[in-house]
Amino acid sequence: MKLINIGFGNMVNAERIIAIISPESAPIKRIVQVCKENGTLIDATHGRRTRAVIITDCDQVILTYLQAETVANRLDEEKDYEEDDEDA
């Protein structure tokens, strides 16, 4: 299990991530609202502005203050690290 830091010491299982999305569009805002009503929303922004929405395969939606590109780069770094370990 590989964990990705999404800020403030919060971690997400990299294997469960389906998508990392910007929260600007109306469909994503609706998804966030529905998840909030259902109790499946995790707010990891610590009161800051939401800059990325992480959707997982277990129907959890996670809000983070980090930009989507930053989270994606951290995910790519994890994958690069895994590939280096397999080569050894």
KETORMI-115736 format. One record per atom (N, C-alpha, C): residue in three letters; atom name; x, y, z. Coordinates in Angstrom, 2 decimals, m for minus. Layout:
N
[pt 'Ala','CA',[X,Y,Z]]
...
This chain:
88
[pt 'Met','N',[0.85,m1.17,0.00]]
[pt 'Met','CA',[0.00,0.00,0.00]]
[pt 'Met','C',[0.90,1.24,0.00]]
[pt 'Lys','N',[0.70,2.10,m0.97]]
[pt 'Lys','CA',[1.45,3.34,m1.09]]
[pt 'Lys','C',[0.54,4.51,m0.72]]
[pt 'Leu','N',[1.04,5.40,0.11]]
[pt 'Leu','CA',[0.26,6.54,0.57]]
[pt 'Leu','C',[0.79,7.83,m0.07]]
[pt 'Ile','N',[m0.13,8.70,m0.44]]
[pt 'Ile','CA',[0.19,10.00,m1.03]]
[pt 'Ile','C',[m0.19,11.08,m0.04]]
[pt 'Asn','N',[0.73,11.99,0.25]]
[pt 'Asn','CA',[0.47,13.10,1.16]]
[pt 'Asn','C',[m0.38,14.14,0.43]]
[pt 'Ile','N',[m1.53,14.48,1.00]]
[pt 'Ile','CA',[m2.40,15.49,0.39]]
[pt 'Ile','C',[m2.46,16.76,1.23]]
[pt 'Gly','N',[m1.50,16.93,2.10]]
[pt 'Gly','CA',[m1.39,18.15,2.89]]
[pt 'Gly','C',[m1.81,17.98,4.33]]
[pt 'Phe','N',[m1.16,18.73,5.21]]
[pt 'Phe','CA',[m1.44,18.73,6.65]]
[pt 'Phe','C',[m1.31,17.34,7.26]]
[pt 'Gly','N',[m0.43,16.51,6.71]]
[pt 'Gly','CA',[m0.21,15.18,7.25]]
[pt 'Gly','C',[m1.28,14.17,6.86]]
[pt 'Asn','N',[m2.20,14.54,6.01]]
[pt 'Asn','CA',[m3.25,13.63,5.56]]
[pt 'Asn','C',[m2.72,12.79,4.40]]
[pt 'Met','N',[m3.05,11.52,4.41]]
[pt 'Met','CA',[m2.56,10.59,3.40]]
[pt 'Met','C',[m3.73,9.86,2.75]]
[pt 'Val','N',[m3.53,9.51,1.46]]
[pt 'Val','CA',[m4.53,8.76,0.70]]
[pt 'Val','C',[m3.83,7.55,0.09]]
[pt 'Asn','N',[m4.51,6.43,0.10]]
[pt 'Asn','CA',[m3.99,5.22,m0.52]]
[pt 'Asn','C',[m3.95,5.43,m2.04]]
[pt 'Ala','N',[m2.77,5.39,m2.62]]
[pt 'Ala','CA',[m2.59,5.66,m4.05]]
[pt 'Ala','C',[m3.32,4.64,m4.92]]
[pt 'Glu','N',[m3.47,3.43,m4.44]]
[pt 'Glu','CA',[m4.11,2.37,m5.21]]
[pt 'Glu','C',[m5.62,2.56,m5.32]]
[pt 'Arg','N',[m6.20,3.39,m4.46]]
[pt 'Arg','CA',[m7.65,3.60,m4.46]]
[pt 'Arg','C',[m8.09,4.81,m5.28]]
[pt 'Ile','N',[m7.14,5.64,m5.73]]
[pt 'Ile','CA',[m7.48,6.86,m6.46]]
[pt 'Ile','C',[m7.91,6.54,m7.88]]
[pt 'Ile','N',[m9.08,7.05,m8.26]]
[pt 'Ile','CA',[m9.58,6.92,m9.63]]
[pt 'Ile','C',[m9.28,8.19,m10.41]]
[pt 'Ala','N',[m9.54,9.36,m9.80]]
[pt 'Ala','CA',[m9.37,10.63,m10.52]]
[pt 'Ala','C',[m8.99,11.74,m9.56]]
[pt 'Ile','N',[m8.24,12.70,m10.10]]
[pt 'Ile','CA',[m7.89,13.92,m9.39]]
[pt 'Ile','C',[m8.39,15.06,m10.27]]
[pt 'Ile','N',[m9.35,15.83,m9.77]]
[pt 'Ile','CA',[m10.09,16.77,m10.61]]
[pt 'Ile','C',[m10.09,18.15,m9.99]]
[pt 'Ser','N',[m10.13,19.17,m10.84]]
[pt 'Ser','CA',[m10.33,20.54,m10.39]]
[pt 'Ser','C',[m11.79,20.71,m9.96]]
[pt 'Pro','N',[m12.05,21.45,m8.89]]
[pt 'Pro','CA',[m13.43,21.57,m8.38]]
[pt 'Pro','C',[m14.28,22.64,m9.05]]
[pt 'Glu','N',[m13.83,23.20,m10.15]]
[pt 'Glu','CA',[m14.50,24.35,m10.75]]
[pt 'Glu','C',[m15.80,24.03,m11.48]]
[pt 'Ser','N',[m15.92,22.87,m12.08]]
[pt 'Ser','CA',[m17.08,22.60,m12.94]]
[pt 'Ser','C',[m18.34,22.26,m12.13]]
[pt 'Ala','N',[m19.47,22.52,m12.74]]
[pt 'Ala','CA',[m20.76,22.27,m12.08]]
[pt 'Ala','C',[m20.97,20.78,m11.76]]
[pt 'Pro','N',[m20.62,19.84,m12.65]]
[pt 'Pro','CA',[m20.81,18.43,m12.28]]
[pt 'Pro','C',[m20.01,18.00,m11.05]]
[pt 'Ile','N',[m18.80,18.52,m10.93]]
[pt 'Ile','CA',[m17.98,18.18,m9.76]]
[pt 'Ile','C',[m18.58,18.81,m8.50]]
[pt 'Lys','N',[m19.08,20.02,m8.61]]
[pt 'Lys','CA',[m19.74,20.65,m7.47]]
[pt 'Lys','C',[m20.95,19.85,m7.03]]
[pt 'Arg','N',[m21.70,19.29,m7.99]]
[pt 'Arg','CA',[m22.85,18.44,m7.65]]
[pt 'Arg','C',[m22.40,17.16,m6.96]]
[pt 'Ile','N',[m21.33,16.55,m7.47]]
[pt 'Ile','CA',[m20.81,15.32,m6.85]]
[pt 'Ile','C',[m20.40,15.59,m5.41]]
[pt 'Val','N',[m19.70,16.70,m5.18]]
[pt 'Val','CA',[m19.27,17.08,m3.83]]
[pt 'Val','C',[m20.49,17.28,m2.93]]
[pt 'Gln','N',[m21.52,17.96,m3.42]]
[pt 'Gln','CA',[m22.72,18.21,m2.62]]
[pt 'Gln','C',[m23.45,16.90,m2.27]]
[pt 'Val','N',[m23.56,16.01,m3.24]]
[pt 'Val','CA',[m24.22,14.72,m2.99]]
[pt 'Val','C',[m23.43,13.91,m1.96]]
[pt 'Cys','N',[m22.12,13.91,m2.08]]
[pt 'Cys','CA',[m21.29,13.17,m1.12]]
[pt 'Cys','C',[m21.39,13.78,0.28]]
[pt 'Lys','N',[m21.49,15.08,0.35]]
[pt 'Lys','CA',[m21.66,15.75,1.64]]
[pt 'Lys','C',[m22.96,15.31,2.30]]
[pt 'Glu','N',[m24.03,15.24,1.50]]
[pt 'Glu','CA',[m25.33,14.81,2.02]]
[pt 'Glu','C',[m25.31,13.34,2.44]]
[pt 'Asn','N',[m24.57,12.49,1.69]]
[pt 'Asn','CA',[m24.51,11.06,1.98]]
[pt 'Asn','C',[m23.51,10.72,3.08]]
[pt 'Gly','N',[m22.65,11.66,3.44]]
[pt 'Gly','CA',[m21.65,11.40,4.48]]
[pt 'Gly','C',[m20.40,10.71,3.95]]
[pt 'Thr','N',[m20.16,10.76,2.65]]
[pt 'Thr','CA',[m18.99,10.12,2.08]]
[pt 'Thr','C',[m17.93,11.14,1.64]]
[pt 'Leu','N',[m18.06,12.38,2.09]]
[pt 'Leu','CA',[m17.11,13.43,1.75]]
[pt 'Leu','C',[m16.08,13.56,2.87]]
[pt 'Ile','N',[m14.82,13.63,2.49]]
[pt 'Ile','CA',[m13.73,13.86,3.44]]
[pt 'Ile','C',[m13.11,15.21,3.09]]
[pt 'Asp','N',[m13.19,16.15,4.02]]
[pt 'Asp','CA',[m12.65,17.49,3.78]]
[pt 'Asp','C',[m11.29,17.59,4.46]]
[pt 'Ala','N',[m10.22,17.57,3.65]]
[pt 'Ala','CA',[m8.85,17.66,4.16]]
[pt 'Ala','C',[m8.24,19.02,3.86]]
[pt 'Thr','N',[m9.09,20.05,3.71]]
[pt 'Thr','CA',[m8.60,21.38,3.37]]
[pt 'Thr','C',[m8.19,22.19,4.60]]
[pt 'His','N',[m8.67,21.81,5.78]]
[pt 'His','CA',[m8.41,22.53,7.03]]
[pt 'His','C',[m8.82,24.00,6.90]]
[pt 'Gly','N',[m9.96,24.23,6.26]]
[pt 'Gly','CA',[m10.51,25.56,6.15]]
[pt 'Gly','C',[m9.99,26.39,4.99]]
[pt 'Arg','N',[m9.10,25.84,4.23]]
[pt 'Arg','CA',[m8.57,26.57,3.07]]
[pt 'Arg','C',[m9.43,26.30,1.84]]
[pt 'Arg','N',[m9.14,27.04,0.78]]
[pt 'Arg','CA',[m9.88,26.90,m0.47]]
[pt 'Arg','C',[m9.60,25.54,m1.11]]
[pt 'Thr','N',[m10.65,24.88,m1.58]]
[pt 'Thr','CA',[m10.51,23.59,m2.25]]
[pt 'Thr','C',[m9.93,23.80,m3.65]]
[pt 'Arg','N',[m8.82,23.12,m3.93]]
[pt 'Arg','CA',[m8.19,23.25,m5.24]]
[pt 'Arg','C',[m8.16,21.94,m6.01]]
[pt 'Ala','N',[m8.46,20.83,m5.33]]
[pt 'Ala','CA',[m8.51,19.54,m6.02]]
[pt 'Ala','C',[m9.51,18.64,m5.33]]
[pt 'Val','N',[m10.16,17.81,m6.13]]
[pt 'Val','CA',[m11.11,16.81,m5.63]]
[pt 'Val','C',[m10.56,15.45,m6.05]]
[pt 'Ile','N',[m10.41,14.56,m5.07]]
[pt 'Ile','CA',[m9.91,13.21,m5.33]]
[pt 'Ile','C',[m11.09,12.25,m5.22]]
[pt 'Ile','N',[m11.30,11.48,m6.27]]
[pt 'Ile','CA',[m12.38,10.49,m6.28]]
[pt 'Ile','C',[m11.73,9.11,m6.15]]
[pt 'Thr','N',[m12.27,8.30,m5.23]]
[pt 'Thr','CA',[m11.70,6.97,m4.98]]
[pt 'Thr','C',[m12.67,5.89,m5.45]]
[pt 'Asp','N',[m12.16,4.67,m5.52]]
[pt 'Asp','CA',[m12.97,3.55,m5.99]]
[pt 'Asp','C',[m13.94,3.03,m4.93]]
[pt 'Cys','N',[m13.86,3.55,m3.72]]
[pt 'Cys','CA',[m14.78,3.12,m2.65]]
[pt 'Cys','C',[m15.83,4.18,m2.37]]
[pt 'Asp','N',[m16.15,5.00,m3.40]]
[pt 'Asp','CA',[m17.19,6.03,m3.34]]
[pt 'Asp','C',[m16.91,7.11,m2.30]]
[pt 'Gln','N',[m15.66,7.32,m1.95]]
[pt 'Gln','CA',[m15.27,8.43,m1.10]]
[pt 'Gln','C',[m14.78,9.57,m1.98]]
[pt 'Val','N',[m15.10,10.77,m1.62]]
[pt 'Val','CA',[m14.61,11.96,m2.31]]
[pt 'Val','C',[m13.83,12.78,m1.30]]
[pt 'Ile','N',[m12.60,13.16,m1.67]]
[pt 'Ile','CA',[m11.70,13.85,m0.76]]
[pt 'Ile','C',[m11.39,15.22,m1.32]]
[pt 'Leu','N',[m11.52,16.25,m0.48]]
[pt 'Leu','CA',[m11.18,17.61,m0.87]]
[pt 'Leu','C',[m9.81,17.96,m0.30]]
[pt 'Thr','N',[m8.97,18.60,m1.10]]
[pt 'Thr','CA',[m7.66,19.04,m0.64]]
[pt 'Thr','C',[m7.37,20.44,m1.12]]
[pt 'Tyr','N',[m6.51,21.14,m0.39]]
[pt 'Tyr','CA',[m6.13,22.49,m0.77]]
[pt 'Tyr','C',[m5.02,22.50,m1.80]]
[pt 'Leu','N',[m4.38,21.35,m2.03]]
[pt 'Leu','CA',[m3.31,21.26,m3.03]]
[pt 'Leu','C',[m3.90,21.29,m4.44]]
[pt 'Gln','N',[m3.14,21.82,m5.38]]
[pt 'Gln','CA',[m3.57,21.82,m6.77]]
[pt 'Gln','C',[m3.60,20.40,m7.30]]
[pt 'Ala','N',[m4.46,20.13,m8.26]]
[pt 'Ala','CA',[m4.58,18.80,m8.85]]
[pt 'Ala','C',[m3.24,18.34,m9.44]]
[pt 'Glu','N',[m2.51,19.27,m10.06]]
[pt 'Glu','CA',[m1.22,18.92,m10.65]]
[pt 'Glu','C',[m0.21,18.48,m9.59]]
[pt 'Thr','N',[m0.25,19.12,m8.43]]
[pt 'Thr','CA',[0.66,18.76,m7.34]]
[pt 'Thr','C',[0.38,17.35,m6.85]]
[pt 'Val','N',[m0.89,17.03,m6.66]]
[pt 'Val','CA',[m1.26,15.68,m6.21]]
[pt 'Val','C',[m0.88,14.66,m7.27]]
[pt 'Ala','N',[m1.13,14.98,m8.53]]
[pt 'Ala','CA',[m0.78,14.06,m9.62]]
[pt 'Ala','C',[0.72,13.84,m9.70]]
[pt 'Asn','N',[1.51,14.89,m9.50]]
[pt 'Asn','CA',[2.96,14.74,m9.50]]
[pt 'Asn','C',[3.43,13.85,m8.36]]
[pt 'Arg','N',[2.83,13.99,m7.19]]
[pt 'Arg','CA',[3.19,13.13,m6.06]]
[pt 'Arg','C',[2.82,11.69,m6.35]]
[pt 'Leu','N',[1.72,11.49,m7.04]]
[pt 'Leu','CA',[1.31,10.14,m7.42]]
[pt 'Leu','C',[2.30,9.56,m8.43]]
[pt 'Asp','N',[2.73,10.36,m9.39]]
[pt 'Asp','CA',[3.72,9.90,m10.38]]
[pt 'Asp','C',[5.05,9.59,m9.72]]
[pt 'Glu','N',[5.47,10.40,m8.74]]
[pt 'Glu','CA',[6.72,10.14,m8.02]]
[pt 'Glu','C',[6.66,8.79,m7.32]]
[pt 'Glu','N',[5.50,8.46,m6.73]]
[pt 'Glu','CA',[5.33,7.17,m6.08]]
[pt 'Glu','C',[5.49,6.04,m7.08]]
[pt 'Lys','N',[4.89,6.19,m8.27]]
[pt 'Lys','CA',[4.99,5.16,m9.29]]
[pt 'Lys','C',[6.43,4.99,m9.77]]
[pt 'Asp','N',[7.14,6.10,m9.96]]
[pt 'Asp','CA',[8.54,6.03,m10.35]]
[pt 'Asp','C',[9.37,5.31,m9.30]]
[pt 'Tyr','N',[9.08,5.60,m8.03]]
[pt 'Tyr','CA',[9.78,4.96,m6.93]]
[pt 'Tyr','C',[9.52,3.46,m6.92]]
[pt 'Glu','N',[8.27,3.05,m7.18]]
[pt 'Glu','CA',[7.92,1.64,m7.23]]
[pt 'Glu','C',[8.68,0.93,m8.35]]
[pt 'Glu','N',[8.75,1.55,m9.53]]
[pt 'Glu','CA',[9.43,0.94,m10.66]]
[pt 'Glu','C',[10.91,0.78,m10.38]]
[pt 'Asp','N',[11.54,1.74,m9.70]]
[pt 'Asp','CA',[12.95,1.64,m9.33]]
[pt 'Asp','C',[13.18,0.48,m8.38]]
[pt 'Asp','N',[12.24,0.27,m7.45]]
[pt 'Asp','CA',[12.36,m0.85,m6.50]]
[pt 'Asp','C',[12.26,m2.19,m7.20]]
[pt 'Glu','N',[11.42,m2.29,m8.23]]
[pt 'Glu','CA',[11.25,m3.54,m8.94]]
[pt 'Glu','C',[12.47,m3.88,m9.78]]
[pt 'Asp','N',[13.20,m2.86,m10.26]]
[pt 'Asp','CA',[14.39,m3.08,m11.07]]
[pt 'Asp','C',[15.54,m3.62,m10.23]]
[pt 'Ala','N',[15.55,m3.32,m8.96]]
[pt 'Ala','CA',[16.68,m3.72,m8.08]]
[pt 'Ala','C',[16.66,m5.18,m7.75]]
